[in-house]
Amino acid sequence: MVKAVLIVAIVIMCLALAYGFTSGDLAREGAVLTGMPWGVVTLIDFYIGILIFSTWVCFRESNPLVMVAWIIAFIFTGNLATAVYLLKAVIQAKGDMQKLMFGVK
């Protein structure tokens, strides 16, 4: 069930990102968003979420290059990359919560 939810979320986020990149103007619209209090709050929330999730990834992963690659993916694709990483972790864990939380080190 978790895998199915993550796959649906990944597909929806891919479609949303495609829509945003093909129909929007990030430079112009981003300036509008950062000019609004709730736009700033949303960005702070987003980057704090990246920090928290990246901390977990650094704890789980043993290869520094893999860690950095995932963190860069989180910064540029947001929750799309977090959902992909979580799906990867769920698949690798094969139902073992210890492996899911702590990795396969």
Backbone atoms as SQL, in Angstrom:
CREATE TABLE atoms (id INTEGER PRIMARY KEY, chain TEXT, resi INTEGER, resn TEXT, atom TEXT, x REAL, y REAL, z REAL);
INSERT INTO atoms VALUES
  (1, 'A', 1, 'MET', 'N', 0.809, -1.198, 0.000),
  (2, 'A', 1, 'MET', 'CA', 0.000, 0.000, 0.000),
  (3, 'A', 1, 'MET', 'C', 0.860, 1.274, 0.000),
  (4, 'A', 2, 'VAL', 'N', 1.937, 1.258, 0.817),
  (5, 'A', 2, 'VAL', 'CA', 2.826, 2.422, 0.883),
  (6, 'A', 2, 'VAL', 'C', 3.469, 2.666, -0.475),
  (7, 'A', 3, 'LYS', 'N', 3.908, 1.599, -1.128),
  (8, 'A', 3, 'LYS', 'CA', 4.533, 1.735, -2.447),
  (9, 'A', 3, 'LYS', 'C', 3.563, 2.358, -3.437),
  (10, 'A', 4, 'ALA', 'N', 2.320, 1.915, -3.416),
  (11, 'A', 4, 'ALA', 'CA', 1.318, 2.448, -4.353),
  (12, 'A', 4, 'ALA', 'C', 1.078, 3.932, -4.113),
  (13, 'A', 5, 'VAL', 'N', 0.974, 4.328, -2.848),
  (14, 'A', 5, 'VAL', 'CA', 0.773, 5.747, -2.520),
  (15, 'A', 5, 'VAL', 'C', 1.959, 6.572, -3.011),
  (16, 'A', 6, 'LEU', 'N', 3.171, 6.072, -2.779),
  (17, 'A', 6, 'LEU', 'CA', 4.361, 6.799, -3.219),
  (18, 'A', 6, 'LEU', 'C', 4.428, 6.897, -4.737),
  (19, 'A', 7, 'ILE', 'N', 4.083, 5.836, -5.430),
  (20, 'A', 7, 'ILE', 'CA', 4.104, 5.860, -6.897),
  (21, 'A', 7, 'ILE', 'C', 3.087, 6.865, -7.427),
  (22, 'A', 8, 'VAL', 'N', 1.885, 6.872, -6.865),
  (23, 'A', 8, 'VAL', 'CA', 0.868, 7.848, -7.288),
  (24, 'A', 8, 'VAL', 'C', 1.361, 9.265, -7.014),
  (25, 'A', 9, 'ALA', 'N', 1.955, 9.482, -5.831),
  (26, 'A', 9, 'ALA', 'CA', 2.476, 10.807, -5.485),
  (27, 'A', 9, 'ALA', 'C', 3.570, 11.237, -6.454),
  (28, 'A', 10, 'ILE', 'N', 4.454, 10.315, -6.813),
  (29, 'A', 10, 'ILE', 'CA', 5.538, 10.624, -7.751),
  (30, 'A', 10, 'ILE', 'C', 4.978, 11.016, -9.113),
  (31, 'A', 11, 'VAL', 'N', 3.999, 10.278, -9.592),
  (32, 'A', 11, 'VAL', 'CA', 3.390, 10.592, -10.890),
  (33, 'A', 11, 'VAL', 'C', 2.722, 11.968, -10.845),
  (34, 'A', 12, 'ILE', 'N', 1.963, 12.241, -9.788),
  (35, 'A', 12, 'ILE', 'CA', 1.293, 13.543, -9.667),
  (36, 'A', 12, 'ILE', 'C', 2.311, 14.675, -9.621),
  (37, 'A', 13, 'MET', 'N', 3.397, 14.499, -8.860),
  (38, 'A', 13, 'MET', 'CA', 4.407, 15.553, -8.770),
  (39, 'A', 13, 'MET', 'C', 5.133, 15.756, -10.090),
  (40, 'A', 14, 'CYS', 'N', 5.389, 14.673, -10.810),
  (41, 'A', 14, 'CYS', 'CA', 6.016, 14.806, -12.141),
  (42, 'A', 14, 'CYS', 'C', 5.117, 15.613, -13.069),
  (43, 'A', 15, 'LEU', 'N', 3.835, 15.305, -13.048),
  (44, 'A', 15, 'LEU', 'CA', 2.885, 16.045, -13.887),
  (45, 'A', 15, 'LEU', 'C', 2.807, 17.508, -13.464),
  (46, 'A', 16, 'ALA', 'N', 2.783, 17.759, -12.164),
  (47, 'A', 16, 'ALA', 'CA', 2.726, 19.138, -11.673),
  (48, 'A', 16, 'ALA', 'C', 3.975, 19.922, -12.064),
  (49, 'A', 17, 'LEU', 'N', 5.147, 19.291, -11.916),
  (50, 'A', 17, 'LEU', 'CA', 6.386, 19.965, -12.319),
  (51, 'A', 17, 'LEU', 'C', 6.415, 20.236, -13.822),
  (52, 'A', 18, 'ALA', 'N', 5.967, 19.278, -14.610),
  (53, 'A', 18, 'ALA', 'CA', 5.912, 19.478, -16.063),
  (54, 'A', 18, 'ALA', 'C', 4.991, 20.636, -16.398),
  (55, 'A', 19, 'TYR', 'N', 3.836, 20.696, -15.741),
  (56, 'A', 19, 'TYR', 'CA', 2.904, 21.804, -15.955),
  (57, 'A', 19, 'TYR', 'C', 3.551, 23.140, -15.592),
  (58, 'A', 20, 'GLY', 'N', 4.208, 23.182, -14.426),
  (59, 'A', 20, 'GLY', 'CA', 4.838, 24.424, -13.984),
  (60, 'A', 20, 'GLY', 'C', 5.928, 24.898, -14.934),
  (61, 'A', 21, 'PHE', 'N', 6.780, 23.970, -15.372),
  (62, 'A', 21, 'PHE', 'CA', 7.882, 24.349, -16.256),
  (63, 'A', 21, 'PHE', 'C', 7.408, 24.733, -17.653),
  (64, 'A', 22, 'THR', 'N', 6.322, 24.133, -18.125),
  (65, 'A', 22, 'THR', 'CA', 5.842, 24.448, -19.483),
  (66, 'A', 22, 'THR', 'C', 4.870, 25.620, -19.525),
  (67, 'A', 23, 'SER', 'N', 4.200, 25.888, -18.414),
  (68, 'A', 23, 'SER', 'CA', 3.173, 26.933, -18.436),
  (69, 'A', 23, 'SER', 'C', 3.520, 28.160, -17.612),
  (70, 'A', 24, 'GLY', 'N', 4.524, 28.057, -16.756),
  (71, 'A', 24, 'GLY', 'CA', 4.827, 29.168, -15.865),
  (72, 'A', 24, 'GLY', 'C', 6.128, 29.854, -16.193),
  (73, 'A', 25, 'ASP', 'N', 6.363, 30.933, -15.477),
  (74, 'A', 25, 'ASP', 'CA', 7.598, 31.702, -15.574),
  (75, 'A', 25, 'ASP', 'C', 8.159, 31.805, -14.164),
  (76, 'A', 26, 'LEU', 'N', 9.072, 30.900, -13.828),
  (77, 'A', 26, 'LEU', 'CA', 9.573, 30.795, -12.461),
  (78, 'A', 26, 'LEU', 'C', 10.192, 32.107, -11.974),
  (79, 'A', 27, 'ALA', 'N', 10.926, 32.791, -12.803),
  (80, 'A', 27, 'ALA', 'CA', 11.579, 34.032, -12.373),
  (81, 'A', 27, 'ALA', 'C', 10.533, 35.091, -11.996),
  (82, 'A', 28, 'ARG', 'N', 9.550, 35.297, -12.856),
  (83, 'A', 28, 'ARG', 'CA', 8.523, 36.320, -12.597),
  (84, 'A', 28, 'ARG', 'C', 7.601, 35.906, -11.463),
  (85, 'A', 29, 'GLU', 'N', 7.117, 34.670, -11.519),
  (86, 'A', 29, 'GLU', 'CA', 6.160, 34.202, -10.517),
  (87, 'A', 29, 'GLU', 'C', 6.838, 33.967, -9.167),
  (88, 'A', 30, 'GLY', 'N', 8.115, 33.551, -9.188),
  (89, 'A', 30, 'GLY', 'CA', 8.857, 33.375, -7.944),
  (90, 'A', 30, 'GLY', 'C', 9.032, 34.694, -7.212),
  (91, 'A', 31, 'ALA', 'N', 9.244, 35.760, -7.969),
  (92, 'A', 31, 'ALA', 'CA', 9.384, 37.086, -7.365),
  (93, 'A', 31, 'ALA', 'C', 8.080, 37.501, -6.688),
  (94, 'A', 32, 'VAL', 'N', 6.958, 37.165, -7.297),
  (95, 'A', 32, 'VAL', 'CA', 5.660, 37.470, -6.693),
  (96, 'A', 32, 'VAL', 'C', 5.484, 36.670, -5.404),
  (97, 'A', 33, 'LEU', 'N', 5.805, 35.378, -5.468),
  (98, 'A', 33, 'LEU', 'CA', 5.643, 34.521, -4.284),
  (99, 'A', 33, 'LEU', 'C', 6.500, 34.982, -3.117),
  (100, 'A', 34, 'THR', 'N', 7.764, 35.329, -3.387),
  (101, 'A', 34, 'THR', 'CA', 8.643, 35.751, -2.304),
  (102, 'A', 34, 'THR', 'C', 8.297, 37.144, -1.779),
  (103, 'A', 35, 'GLY', 'N', 7.437, 37.831, -2.497),
  (104, 'A', 35, 'GLY', 'CA', 6.973, 39.139, -2.048),
  (105, 'A', 35, 'GLY', 'C', 5.766, 39.049, -1.128),
  (106, 'A', 36, 'MET', 'N', 5.256, 37.855, -0.920),
  (107, 'A', 36, 'MET', 'CA', 4.085, 37.654, -0.059),
  (108, 'A', 36, 'MET', 'C', 4.505, 36.913, 1.207),
  (109, 'A', 37, 'PRO', 'N', 3.957, 37.285, 2.363),
  (110, 'A', 37, 'PRO', 'CA', 4.331, 36.591, 3.603),
  (111, 'A', 37, 'PRO', 'C', 4.140, 35.074, 3.531),
  (112, 'A', 38, 'TRP', 'N', 3.048, 34.600, 2.981),
  (113, 'A', 38, 'TRP', 'CA', 2.834, 33.159, 2.923),
  (114, 'A', 38, 'TRP', 'C', 3.739, 32.486, 1.891),
  (115, 'A', 39, 'GLY', 'N', 4.191, 33.227, 0.927),
  (116, 'A', 39, 'GLY', 'CA', 5.179, 32.683, 0.006),
  (117, 'A', 39, 'GLY', 'C', 6.500, 32.452, 0.716),
  (118, 'A', 40, 'VAL', 'N', 6.896, 33.398, 1.570),
  (119, 'A', 40, 'VAL', 'CA', 8.127, 33.270, 2.355),
  (120, 'A', 40, 'VAL', 'C', 7.989, 32.117, 3.345),
  (121, 'A', 41, 'VAL', 'N', 6.838, 32.033, 4.024),
  (122, 'A', 41, 'VAL', 'CA', 6.606, 30.948, 4.981),
  (123, 'A', 41, 'VAL', 'C', 6.704, 29.591, 4.280),
  (124, 'A', 42, 'THR', 'N', 6.134, 29.500, 3.089),
  (125, 'A', 42, 'THR', 'CA', 6.175, 28.247, 2.328),
  (126, 'A', 42, 'THR', 'C', 7.607, 27.868, 1.972),
  (127, 'A', 43, 'LEU', 'N', 8.418, 28.838, 1.567),
  (128, 'A', 43, 'LEU', 'CA', 9.816, 28.554, 1.249),
  (129, 'A', 43, 'LEU', 'C', 10.604, 28.131, 2.487),
  (130, 'A', 44, 'ILE', 'N', 10.364, 28.789, 3.605),
  (131, 'A', 44, 'ILE', 'CA', 11.038, 28.394, 4.848),
  (132, 'A', 44, 'ILE', 'C', 10.646, 26.970, 5.211),
  (133, 'A', 45, 'ASP', 'N', 9.369, 26.670, 5.130),
  (134, 'A', 45, 'ASP', 'CA', 8.870, 25.322, 5.418),
  (135, 'A', 45, 'ASP', 'C', 9.527, 24.296, 4.490),
  (136, 'A', 46, 'PHE', 'N', 9.612, 24.631, 3.221),
  (137, 'A', 46, 'PHE', 'CA', 10.203, 23.746, 2.217),
  (138, 'A', 46, 'PHE', 'C', 11.659, 23.432, 2.555),
  (139, 'A', 47, 'TYR', 'N', 12.444, 24.468, 2.838),
  (140, 'A', 47, 'TYR', 'CA', 13.868, 24.253, 3.095),
  (141, 'A', 47, 'TYR', 'C', 14.124, 23.600, 4.457),
  (142, 'A', 48, 'ILE', 'N', 13.308, 23.856, 5.449),
  (143, 'A', 48, 'ILE', 'CA', 13.434, 23.146, 6.726),
  (144, 'A', 48, 'ILE', 'C', 13.116, 21.666, 6.503),
  (145, 'A', 49, 'GLY', 'N', 12.099, 21.372, 5.681),
  (146, 'A', 49, 'GLY', 'CA', 11.775, 19.985, 5.349),
  (147, 'A', 49, 'GLY', 'C', 12.944, 19.297, 4.655),
  (148, 'A', 50, 'ILE', 'N', 13.587, 19.999, 3.737),
  (149, 'A', 50, 'ILE', 'CA', 14.773, 19.452, 3.065),
  (150, 'A', 50, 'ILE', 'C', 15.869, 19.167, 4.084),
  (151, 'A', 51, 'LEU', 'N', 16.093, 20.085, 5.012),
  (152, 'A', 51, 'LEU', 'CA', 17.110, 19.903, 6.039),
  (153, 'A', 51, 'LEU', 'C', 16.816, 18.663, 6.885),
  (154, 'A', 52, 'ILE', 'N', 15.577, 18.509, 7.316),
  (155, 'A', 52, 'ILE', 'CA', 15.199, 17.363, 8.147),
  (156, 'A', 52, 'ILE', 'C', 15.360, 16.054, 7.371),
  (157, 'A', 53, 'PHE', 'N', 14.813, 16.013, 6.163),
  (158, 'A', 53, 'PHE', 'CA', 14.883, 14.778, 5.381),
  (159, 'A', 53, 'PHE', 'C', 16.322, 14.469, 4.989),
  (160, 'A', 54, 'SER', 'N', 17.098, 15.500, 4.657),
  (161, 'A', 54, 'SER', 'CA', 18.508, 15.300, 4.294),
  (162, 'A', 54, 'SER', 'C', 19.302, 14.739, 5.467),
  (163, 'A', 55, 'THR', 'N', 18.969, 15.160, 6.679),
  (164, 'A', 55, 'THR', 'CA', 19.639, 14.633, 7.864),
  (165, 'A', 55, 'THR', 'C', 19.405, 13.127, 7.978),
  (166, 'A', 56, 'TRP', 'N', 18.162, 12.703, 7.728),
  (167, 'A', 56, 'TRP', 'CA', 17.845, 11.275, 7.764),
  (168, 'A', 56, 'TRP', 'C', 18.605, 10.519, 6.669),
  (169, 'A', 57, 'VAL', 'N', 18.648, 11.097, 5.472),
  (170, 'A', 57, 'VAL', 'CA', 19.368, 10.459, 4.363),
  (171, 'A', 57, 'VAL', 'C', 20.853, 10.324, 4.713),
  (172, 'A', 58, 'CYS', 'N', 21.451, 11.355, 5.291),
  (173, 'A', 58, 'CYS', 'CA', 22.870, 11.283, 5.674),
  (174, 'A', 58, 'CYS', 'C', 23.094, 10.217, 6.737),
  (175, 'A', 59, 'PHE', 'N', 22.132, 10.018, 7.601),
  (176, 'A', 59, 'PHE', 'CA', 22.222, 8.988, 8.617),
  (177, 'A', 59, 'PHE', 'C', 22.135, 7.594, 7.991),
  (178, 'A', 60, 'ARG', 'N', 21.288, 7.433, 6.953),
  (179, 'A', 60, 'ARG', 'CA', 21.062, 6.128, 6.324),
  (180, 'A', 60, 'ARG', 'C', 22.143, 5.734, 5.326),
  (181, 'A', 61, 'GLU', 'N', 22.676, 6.709, 4.601),
  (182, 'A', 61, 'GLU', 'CA', 23.596, 6.424, 3.502),
  (183, 'A', 61, 'GLU', 'C', 25.044, 6.452, 3.979),
  (184, 'A', 62, 'SER', 'N', 25.872, 5.581, 3.430),
  (185, 'A', 62, 'SER', 'CA', 27.278, 5.556, 3.817),
  (186, 'A', 62, 'SER', 'C', 28.185, 6.252, 2.804),
  (187, 'A', 63, 'ASN', 'N', 27.701, 6.439, 1.575),
  (188, 'A', 63, 'ASN', 'CA', 28.511, 7.041, 0.523),
  (189, 'A', 63, 'ASN', 'C', 28.241, 8.553, 0.466),
  (190, 'A', 64, 'PRO', 'N', 29.259, 9.384, 0.733),
  (191, 'A', 64, 'PRO', 'CA', 29.061, 10.842, 0.712),
  (192, 'A', 64, 'PRO', 'C', 28.566, 11.379, -0.634),
  (193, 'A', 65, 'LEU', 'N', 29.006, 10.783, -1.733),
  (194, 'A', 65, 'LEU', 'CA', 28.545, 11.242, -3.047),
  (195, 'A', 65, 'LEU', 'C', 27.054, 10.974, -3.231),
  (196, 'A', 66, 'VAL', 'N', 26.600, 9.843, -2.750),
  (197, 'A', 66, 'VAL', 'CA', 25.174, 9.512, -2.812),
  (198, 'A', 66, 'VAL', 'C', 24.381, 10.506, -1.966),
  (199, 'A', 67, 'MET', 'N', 24.890, 10.804, -0.787),
  (200, 'A', 67, 'MET', 'CA', 24.228, 11.789, 0.091),
  (201, 'A', 67, 'MET', 'C', 24.070, 13.130, -0.616),
  (202, 'A', 68, 'VAL', 'N', 25.156, 13.612, -1.167),
  (203, 'A', 68, 'VAL', 'CA', 25.145, 14.921, -1.839),
  (204, 'A', 68, 'VAL', 'C', 24.206, 14.909, -3.043),
  (205, 'A', 69, 'ALA', 'N', 24.232, 13.832, -3.809),
  (206, 'A', 69, 'ALA', 'CA', 23.355, 13.742, -4.986),
  (207, 'A', 69, 'ALA', 'C', 21.885, 13.809, -4.570),
  (208, 'A', 70, 'TRP', 'N', 21.525, 13.097, -3.518),
  (209, 'A', 70, 'TRP', 'CA', 20.132, 13.136, -3.049),
  (210, 'A', 70, 'TRP', 'C', 19.767, 14.521, -2.541),
  (211, 'A', 71, 'ILE', 'N', 20.650, 15.156, -1.790),
  (212, 'A', 71, 'ILE', 'CA', 20.350, 16.490, -1.262),
  (213, 'A', 71, 'ILE', 'C', 20.153, 17.489, -2.393),
  (214, 'A', 72, 'ILE', 'N', 20.968, 17.418, -3.414),
  (215, 'A', 72, 'ILE', 'CA', 20.797, 18.286, -4.581),
  (216, 'A', 72, 'ILE', 'C', 19.443, 18.004, -5.247),
  (217, 'A', 73, 'ALA', 'N', 19.094, 16.733, -5.358),
  (218, 'A', 73, 'ALA', 'CA', 17.787, 16.375, -5.935),
  (219, 'A', 73, 'ALA', 'C', 16.653, 16.942, -5.090),
  (220, 'A', 74, 'PHE', 'N', 16.782, 16.889, -3.761),
  (221, 'A', 74, 'PHE', 'CA', 15.730, 17.441, -2.893),
  (222, 'A', 74, 'PHE', 'C', 15.583, 18.944, -3.111),
  (223, 'A', 75, 'ILE', 'N', 16.703, 19.637, -3.238),
  (224, 'A', 75, 'ILE', 'CA', 16.674, 21.089, -3.413),
  (225, 'A', 75, 'ILE', 'C', 15.992, 21.468, -4.726),
  (226, 'A', 76, 'PHE', 'N', 16.285, 20.735, -5.801),
  (227, 'A', 76, 'PHE', 'CA', 15.764, 21.115, -7.107),
  (228, 'A', 76, 'PHE', 'C', 14.399, 20.527, -7.449),
  (229, 'A', 77, 'THR', 'N', 14.040, 19.412, -6.835),
  (230, 'A', 77, 'THR', 'CA', 12.724, 18.820, -7.177),
  (231, 'A', 77, 'THR', 'C', 11.805, 18.660, -5.974),
  (232, 'A', 78, 'GLY', 'N', 12.274, 19.047, -4.803),
  (233, 'A', 78, 'GLY', 'CA', 11.424, 19.027, -3.617),
  (234, 'A', 78, 'GLY', 'C', 10.919, 17.644, -3.258),
  (235, 'A', 79, 'ASN', 'N', 9.633, 17.575, -2.997),
  (236, 'A', 79, 'ASN', 'CA', 9.046, 16.330, -2.534),
  (237, 'A', 79, 'ASN', 'C', 8.987, 15.241, -3.591),
  (238, 'A', 80, 'LEU', 'N', 9.236, 15.574, -4.836),
  (239, 'A', 80, 'LEU', 'CA', 9.355, 14.524, -5.851),
  (240, 'A', 80, 'LEU', 'C', 10.538, 13.629, -5.484),
  (241, 'A', 81, 'ALA', 'N', 11.681, 14.232, -5.212),
  (242, 'A', 81, 'ALA', 'CA', 12.865, 13.449, -4.844),
  (243, 'A', 81, 'ALA', 'C', 12.682, 12.760, -3.493),
  (244, 'A', 82, 'THR', 'N', 12.014, 13.412, -2.553),
  (245, 'A', 82, 'THR', 'CA', 11.800, 12.756, -1.261),
  (246, 'A', 82, 'THR', 'C', 10.922, 11.523, -1.424),
  (247, 'A', 83, 'ALA', 'N', 9.917, 11.607, -2.270),
  (248, 'A', 83, 'ALA', 'CA', 9.054, 10.443, -2.512),
  (249, 'A', 83, 'ALA', 'C', 9.817, 9.328, -3.215),
  (250, 'A', 84, 'VAL', 'N', 10.665, 9.691, -4.171),
  (251, 'A', 84, 'VAL', 'CA', 11.476, 8.683, -4.867),
  (252, 'A', 84, 'VAL', 'C', 12.435, 8.024, -3.881),
  (253, 'A', 85, 'TYR', 'N', 13.091, 8.823, -3.034),
  (254, 'A', 85, 'TYR', 'CA', 14.018, 8.261, -2.049),
  (255, 'A', 85, 'TYR', 'C', 13.279, 7.339, -1.080),
  (256, 'A', 86, 'LEU', 'N', 12.125, 7.776, -0.605),
  (257, 'A', 86, 'LEU', 'CA', 11.367, 6.954, 0.328),
  (258, 'A', 86, 'LEU', 'C', 10.902, 5.655, -0.322),
  (259, 'A', 87, 'LEU', 'N', 10.484, 5.728, -1.586),
  (260, 'A', 87, 'LEU', 'CA', 10.101, 4.510, -2.314),
  (261, 'A', 87, 'LEU', 'C', 11.300, 3.565, -2.410),
  (262, 'A', 88, 'LYS', 'N', 12.463, 4.102, -2.744),
  (263, 'A', 88, 'LYS', 'CA', 13.687, 3.293, -2.807),
  (264, 'A', 88, 'LYS', 'C', 13.967, 2.649, -1.456),
  (265, 'A', 89, 'ALA', 'N', 13.836, 3.414, -0.378),
  (266, 'A', 89, 'ALA', 'CA', 14.103, 2.899, 0.969),
  (267, 'A', 89, 'ALA', 'C', 13.107, 1.809, 1.357),
  (268, 'A', 90, 'VAL', 'N', 11.838, 2.000, 1.014),
  (269, 'A', 90, 'VAL', 'CA', 10.808, 0.997, 1.316),
  (270, 'A', 90, 'VAL', 'C', 11.097, -0.299, 0.563),
  (271, 'A', 91, 'ILE', 'N', 11.457, -0.180, -0.702),
  (272, 'A', 91, 'ILE', 'CA', 11.755, -1.374, -1.514),
  (273, 'A', 91, 'ILE', 'C', 12.983, -2.101, -0.955),
  (274, 'A', 92, 'GLN', 'N', 14.032, -1.354, -0.629),
  (275, 'A', 92, 'GLN', 'CA', 15.254, -1.959, -0.092),
  (276, 'A', 92, 'GLN', 'C', 15.016, -2.633, 1.260),
  (277, 'A', 93, 'ALA', 'N', 14.134, -2.072, 2.074),
  (278, 'A', 93, 'ALA', 'CA', 13.892, -2.591, 3.420),
  (279, 'A', 93, 'ALA', 'C', 13.148, -3.922, 3.413),
  (280, 'A', 94, 'LYS', 'N', 12.372, -4.164, 2.373),
  (281, 'A', 94, 'LYS', 'CA', 11.617, -5.425, 2.264),
  (282, 'A', 94, 'LYS', 'C', 10.829, -5.733, 3.539),
  (283, 'A', 95, 'GLY', 'N', 10.179, -4.712, 4.075),
  (284, 'A', 95, 'GLY', 'CA', 9.342, -4.905, 5.255),
  (285, 'A', 95, 'GLY', 'C', 10.069, -4.816, 6.586),
  (286, 'A', 96, 'ASP', 'N', 11.380, -4.681, 6.583),
  (287, 'A', 96, 'ASP', 'CA', 12.171, -4.596, 7.811),
  (288, 'A', 96, 'ASP', 'C', 12.266, -3.123, 8.238),
  (289, 'A', 97, 'MET', 'N', 11.592, -2.777, 9.331),
  (290, 'A', 97, 'MET', 'CA', 11.566, -1.381, 9.781),
  (291, 'A', 97, 'MET', 'C', 12.957, -0.875, 10.194),
  (292, 'A', 98, 'GLN', 'N', 13.802, -1.763, 10.711),
  (293, 'A', 98, 'GLN', 'CA', 15.171, -1.370, 11.057),
  (294, 'A', 98, 'GLN', 'C', 15.914, -0.893, 9.815),
  (295, 'A', 99, 'LYS', 'N', 15.796, -1.663, 8.714),
  (296, 'A', 99, 'LYS', 'CA', 16.465, -1.274, 7.469),
  (297, 'A', 99, 'LYS', 'C', 15.855, -0.006, 6.903),
  (298, 'A', 100, 'LEU', 'N', 14.533, 0.131, 7.031),
  (299, 'A', 100, 'LEU', 'CA', 13.881, 1.336, 6.510),
  (300, 'A', 100, 'LEU', 'C', 14.404, 2.571, 7.234),
  (301, 'A', 101, 'MET', 'N', 14.448, 2.506, 8.532),
  (302, 'A', 101, 'MET', 'CA', 14.847, 3.685, 9.302),
  (303, 'A', 101, 'MET', 'C', 16.344, 3.943, 9.299),
  (304, 'A', 102, 'PHE', 'N', 17.142, 2.865, 9.351),
  (305, 'A', 102, 'PHE', 'CA', 18.583, 3.034, 9.541),
  (306, 'A', 102, 'PHE', 'C', 19.433, 2.681, 8.329),
  (307, 'A', 103, 'GLY', 'N', 18.815, 2.198, 7.269),
  (308, 'A', 103, 'GLY', 'CA', 19.566, 1.854, 6.077),
  (309, 'A', 103, 'GLY', 'C', 20.135, 0.448, 6.150),
  (310, 'A', 104, 'VAL', 'N', 20.930, 0.121, 5.166),
  (311, 'A', 104, 'VAL', 'CA', 21.477, -1.230, 5.061),
  (312, 'A', 104, 'VAL', 'C', 22.984, -1.255, 5.287),
  (313, 'A', 105, 'LYS', 'N', 23.499, -0.294, 6.016),
  (314, 'A', 105, 'LYS', 'CA', 24.932, -0.186, 6.310),
  (315, 'A', 105, 'LYS', 'C', 25.420, -1.445, 7.006);
